[in-house]
């Protein structure tokens, strides 16, 4: 991402501005350090009755944010809340899917999104990014963090956990759900589809490291959703066929040349069990349609920094990004409601 984008996100992350609240969503940040070399920062959204002292988060000159109440008491419920994990794309952050976190929290979910070390807009560290197999583990550690947190340990239903990821985050939640990567298969496929973005990130993501061939399964995940996922062609056919949990695969209908949904999301659709997997393409969505809503002059600002960066704020049809987000929200909420409606434990 561009340096300007980095700076704008940095400023709003640490200096949110006070505003009048219109939604009752609580927000908390958790730093989880299990005495290893990869501590993670986690953003958590949750239902609350408290709207005093609300702030706007994830907003800057490029993106709109939304209102939350920091550290508010969670809303008392007769049942525990299901948990949705969110995984951002390469060079992004938890802010990118904050709009979806907001919608899910309004629907009665606890939503937790880690910043994946080495692959965020704030932290492009090849020492960490090249350990791609640790990305799914970040999501497992996020579950562990909530289990050990006194605010959430007793209000989350840990039998109702879904993982949702965009782009590289999509790859992360698929691996977390049991898909096995093959570095040899990926390398061979890149000889044929060399233009795909993942094939240009071999060293940055450590895509030849044999550690990637190991299982990253977390059996606590009961469903997953991928949003225009990347690197999927490295997953073995056999492991995709063996995934039993429900999945929702959403692809962008407008190709950006290096993120071809037909080859990436379509590859998943070929081999995931038809009885438990749903595949949908949104015809007028582009790869970045899944991140935050852009402000009116965002494209101009981005292109002034670096020509072509305005693509972040472009969609593929006449609909506004807000309309595409509404469709995604409906698909996600309906899918999760169907999955968890019969599991109230």
Beta strands, then each sheet from edge to edge (+ up, - down):
strand 1: 17-18
strand 2: 25-32
strand 3: 40-47
strand 4: 55-57
strand 5: 66-70
strand 6: 81-87
strand 7: 109-114
strand 8: 156-166
strand 9: 223-227
strand 10: 246-252
strand 11: 277-282
sheet 1: 1+ 4- 5+ 2+ 3- 7+ 6+ 8+ 9+ 10+ 11+
end
